[in-house]
């Protein structure tokens, strides 16, 4: 069952065994939107339930940018999104800006440390780093994005 975050307030406690958030949390203000949403997810998860999350990875994006000022990162992005038109004479660094901030839609990028802090602050257990393929294998209904070069995939469990 798919549900929008705002619908969780209408959901009974301990209703789900798994919740998945794919490239969504970066659009929220951490303290005023994301933490309250994570509290609601924690509430609606059954004891020992799992939250899977994918978000942009600050460390990977900047590590990919640094060796060649983003040229290879831009080349790989063009392979993933061939429908995107590249403006003539546009610096690769501006493409990185677009990737990070999504024309003003992204409010955050994440590191493992930031995610762990957010999850633990609402009562989740230890965070486990996964590959996208691990999550998709367990839950084939989740669409594959093939974006591990710029994303973090993690799971956290609600403590019983």
C-alpha positions as CSV (number, residue, x, y, z in Angstrom):
1,X,0.0,0.0,0.0
2,X,1.4,3.4,-1.0
3,X,0.6,6.4,1.2
4,X,1.6,10.0,1.2
5,X,3.3,11.2,4.4
6,X,0.4,13.5,5.4
7,X,-1.9,10.4,5.4
8,X,0.0,8.8,8.2
9,X,-1.9,10.9,10.8
10,X,-5.0,8.9,9.8
11,X,-3.2,5.6,10.1
12,X,-3.5,3.4,13.3
13,X,-0.4,2.7,15.4
14,X,1.7,-0.3,14.3
15,X,-0.1,-0.7,11.0
16,X,2.9,-1.4,8.7
17,X,5.8,-3.8,8.8
18,X,7.8,-1.9,6.1
19,X,7.9,1.8,5.0
20,X,10.0,3.0,2.1
21,X,11.0,6.6,1.2
22,X,12.7,7.0,-2.1
23,X,14.4,10.3,-2.9
24,X,11.8,12.3,-0.8
25,X,13.3,13.3,2.5
26,X,15.7,15.8,0.9
27,X,12.7,17.9,0.0
28,X,11.8,18.5,3.6
29,X,13.2,20.8,6.3
30,X,14.9,18.5,8.7
31,X,13.7,19.9,12.0
32,X,10.2,21.1,11.1
33,X,9.1,18.5,8.5
34,X,11.4,15.5,8.3
35,X,11.8,14.7,12.1
36,X,8.0,15.0,12.6
37,X,7.4,12.7,9.6
38,X,9.9,10.2,11.0
39,X,8.1,10.3,14.3
40,X,4.9,9.4,12.4
41,X,6.6,6.6,10.5
42,X,8.0,5.2,13.8
43,X,4.4,5.3,15.2
44,X,2.8,3.5,12.3
45,X,5.5,0.8,12.1
46,X,5.0,-2.4,13.9
47,X,7.5,-3.4,16.5
48,X,10.6,-4.5,14.7
49,X,9.3,-2.9,11.5
50,X,11.7,-1.5,8.9
51,X,12.1,1.9,7.3
52,X,14.1,1.8,4.0
53,X,15.4,5.2,2.8
54,X,17.2,6.5,-0.2
55,X,18.5,10.1,-0.3
56,X,21.2,12.1,-2.1
57,X,24.6,11.3,-0.7
58,X,26.6,14.5,0.0
59,X,29.9,12.6,0.3
60,X,29.5,10.6,-3.0
61,X,28.4,13.6,-5.0
62,X,31.3,15.8,-3.9
63,X,33.8,12.9,-4.2
64,X,32.6,12.4,-7.8
65,X,32.9,16.1,-8.5
66,X,36.4,16.7,-7.1
67,X,38.7,14.6,-9.3
68,X,37.7,16.2,-12.6
69,X,35.4,19.2,-11.6
70,X,32.3,17.1,-12.2
71,X,32.9,16.1,-15.9
72,X,32.5,12.4,-15.3
73,X,29.5,12.9,-13.0
74,X,27.9,15.0,-15.7
75,X,28.6,12.4,-18.3
76,X,27.1,9.6,-16.2
77,X,24.0,11.8,-15.4
78,X,23.6,12.3,-19.2
79,X,23.6,8.5,-19.6
80,X,20.9,8.1,-16.9
81,X,18.7,10.9,-18.2
82,X,19.3,11.2,-22.0
83,X,16.0,13.2,-22.3
84,X,17.6,16.1,-20.4
85,X,18.9,18.8,-22.7
86,X,22.3,20.3,-21.9
87,X,22.5,24.0,-22.5
88,X,25.4,25.1,-24.7
89,X,28.3,26.6,-22.8
90,X,26.9,25.6,-19.4
91,X,29.6,24.9,-16.9
92,X,29.7,21.4,-15.4
93,X,29.6,23.0,-11.9
94,X,26.2,24.4,-12.8
95,X,25.0,20.9,-13.7
96,X,26.2,19.9,-10.2
97,X,24.1,22.7,-8.7
98,X,21.1,21.4,-10.6
99,X,21.8,17.9,-9.4
100,X,22.1,19.0,-5.7
101,X,19.4,21.6,-5.5
102,X,17.0,20.4,-8.2
103,X,16.1,23.9,-9.2
104,X,15.2,24.8,-5.6
105,X,13.3,21.7,-4.7
106,X,16.0,20.1,-2.5
107,X,16.5,21.5,0.9
108,X,19.1,19.0,2.1
109,X,21.8,16.5,1.1
110,X,22.7,13.8,3.5
111,X,25.6,12.0,5.0
112,X,25.4,8.8,7.0
113,X,26.0,10.9,10.2
114,X,23.0,13.2,9.5
115,X,20.7,10.3,8.7
116,X,21.8,8.3,11.8
117,X,21.2,11.4,14.0
118,X,17.7,11.9,12.5
119,X,16.7,8.3,12.9
120,X,18.1,7.9,16.4
121,X,16.4,11.1,17.6
122,X,13.0,9.6,17.0
123,X,13.8,6.2,18.5
124,X,14.9,4.0,15.6
125,X,17.7,1.4,16.1
126,X,21.0,1.2,14.4
127,X,21.2,2.2,10.7
128,X,22.3,-0.4,8.1
129,X,23.8,0.7,4.8
130,X,22.4,-1.3,1.9
131,X,22.7,-1.5,-1.9
132,X,19.7,-0.5,-3.9
133,X,19.6,-4.1,-5.3
134,X,19.2,-5.5,-1.8
135,X,16.1,-3.4,-1.2
136,X,14.6,-4.1,-4.6
137,X,15.3,-7.9,-4.2
138,X,13.3,-7.8,-0.9
139,X,10.6,-5.6,-2.3
140,X,10.3,-5.9,-6.1
141,X,7.4,-3.4,-6.1
142,X,9.9,-0.6,-5.4
143,X,11.1,1.0,-8.7
144,X,14.8,0.7,-9.4
145,X,16.6,4.1,-9.9
146,X,20.2,2.9,-10.6
147,X,21.5,6.0,-8.7
148,X,23.9,4.5,-6.1
149,X,26.7,6.6,-7.4
150,X,25.0,9.7,-5.9
151,X,22.6,8.1,-3.3
152,X,22.6,6.6,0.1
153,X,20.4,3.5,0.7
154,X,19.8,2.6,4.3
155,X,17.4,0.7,6.6
156,X,16.5,1.2,10.2
157,X,14.4,-0.9,12.5
158,X,11.9,0.2,15.0
159,X,13.0,-1.2,18.3
160,X,10.6,-3.7,19.8
